[in-house]
Amino acid sequence: MSLPLDAATVLQALELELEHEPVDPDQVVDGDPTTGIAALAELDDWEVGVWEITPGTVTDVEVDEVFIVLRGHAILRRGDGTEVELHPGSVGRLEDGEETEWRVLETLRKIYIA
């Protein structure tokens, strides 16, 4: 399957204004992070969108997803304790039911396919 992620879509994803909401307090480990999300396209059973989170530390239970970091800096800790540092250009894969912790050092924005 080929996705229509051309230069215009990436530019839109970088400049798109997102309405932010506070993260559920049960998920917040540190800080006062907020998130924003916008769907860009639906392809069969897949959604392509933009997700952003402001600095802080949160826990999450993931869905199947591939993502590309557009801007920001974070450390993603997986349930097995491994950590990966995320910067612009980082590509990641999350699995359904996976428990994660996101330590966001600089507002992180990513394109996701879920």
C-alpha positions as semicolon CSV with decimal commas, in nm:
position;residue;x (nm);y (nm);z (nm)
1;M;0,000;0,000;0,000
2;S;0,140;0,341;-0,088
3;L;0,049;0,644;0,121
4;P;-0,001;0,991;-0,027
5;L;0,251;1,165;0,200
6;D;0,387;1,419;-0,047
7;A;0,574;1,740;0,038
8;A;0,250;1,938;0,070
9;T;0,113;1,693;0,328
10;V;0,434;1,709;0,533
11;L;0,431;2,090;0,517
12;Q;0,067;2,090;0,627
13;A;0,158;1,859;0,915
14;L;0,433;2,096;1,031
15;E;0,220;2,411;1,014
16;L;-0,118;2,273;1,118
17;E;-0,259;2,442;1,429
18;L;-0,375;2,185;1,681
19;E;-0,615;2,239;1,968
20;H;-0,451;2,105;2,281
21;E;-0,615;1,936;2,576
22;P;-0,462;1,836;2,910
23;V;-0,342;1,477;2,939
24;D;-0,554;1,258;3,168
25;P;-0,410;1,313;3,520
26;D;-0,390;0,933;3,568
27;Q;-0,131;0,924;3,287
28;V;0,082;1,221;3,400
29;V;0,407;1,132;3,576
30;D;0,563;1,479;3,568
31;G;0,474;1,829;3,448
32;D;0,153;1,955;3,293
33;P;0,161;1,818;2,936
34;T;-0,109;1,872;2,677
35;T;-0,175;1,693;2,348
36;G;-0,327;1,786;2,014
37;I;-0,429;1,561;1,729
38;A;-0,568;1,592;1,377
39;A;-0,651;1,323;1,122
40;L;-0,519;1,400;0,772
41;A;-0,643;1,099;0,574
42;E;-0,807;0,759;0,600
43;L;-0,683;0,472;0,385
44;D;-0,880;0,150;0,416
45;D;-0,851;0,066;0,789
46;W;-0,556;0,304;0,847
47;E;-0,559;0,664;0,968
48;V;-0,282;0,911;0,889
49;G;-0,261;1,208;1,120
50;V;-0,059;1,453;1,325
51;W;-0,009;1,422;1,701
52;E;0,172;1,663;1,930
53;I;0,262;1,664;2,301
54;T;0,413;1,941;2,512
55;P;0,693;1,885;2,769
56;G;0,631;1,653;3,063
57;T;0,625;1,281;3,127
58;V;0,323;1,060;3,056
59;T;0,239;0,691;3,042
60;D;0,030;0,535;2,767
61;V;-0,104;0,207;2,633
62;E;-0,042;0,208;2,260
63;V;-0,226;0,097;1,947
64;D;-0,056;-0,043;1,634
65;E;0,124;0,256;1,484
66;V;0,417;0,368;1,274
67;F;0,531;0,727;1,322
68;I;0,782;0,982;1,196
69;V;0,894;1,263;1,426
70;L;0,868;1,603;1,256
71;R;1,004;1,818;1,540
72;G;1,085;1,809;1,907
73;H;1,280;1,586;2,143
74;A;1,162;1,304;2,369
75;I;1,273;0,980;2,527
76;L;1,038;0,687;2,477
77;R;1,065;0,411;2,738
78;R;0,904;0,079;2,656
79;G;0,754;-0,166;2,903
80;D;1,071;-0,379;2,893
81;G;1,277;-0,080;3,013
82;T;1,450;-0,005;2,682
83;E;1,468;0,360;2,583
84;V;1,494;0,534;2,249
85;E;1,569;0,902;2,198
86;L;1,339;1,070;1,946
87;H;1,442;1,366;1,727
88;P;1,317;1,503;1,394
89;G;1,344;1,223;1,139
90;S;1,314;0,940;1,393
91;V;1,088;0,659;1,276
92;G;0,918;0,436;1,532
93;R;0,680;0,143;1,562
94;L;0,437;0,092;1,849
95;E;0,240;-0,227;1,910
96;D;-0,118;-0,266;2,028
97;G;-0,130;-0,298;2,407
98;E;0,234;-0,193;2,456
99;E;0,289;0,012;2,773
100;T;0,510;0,317;2,723
101;E;0,639;0,625;2,901
102;W;0,702;0,943;2,702
103;R;0,948;1,192;2,859
104;V;0,904;1,497;2,638
105;L;1,189;1,748;2,663
106;E;1,080;1,973;2,374
107;T;0,729;1,975;2,224
108;L;0,713;1,667;2,001
109;R;0,514;1,653;1,677
110;K;0,481;1,339;1,469
111;I;0,295;1,202;1,170
112;Y;0,136;0,872;1,261
113;I;-0,015;0,587;1,065
114;A;-0,244;0,381;1,287
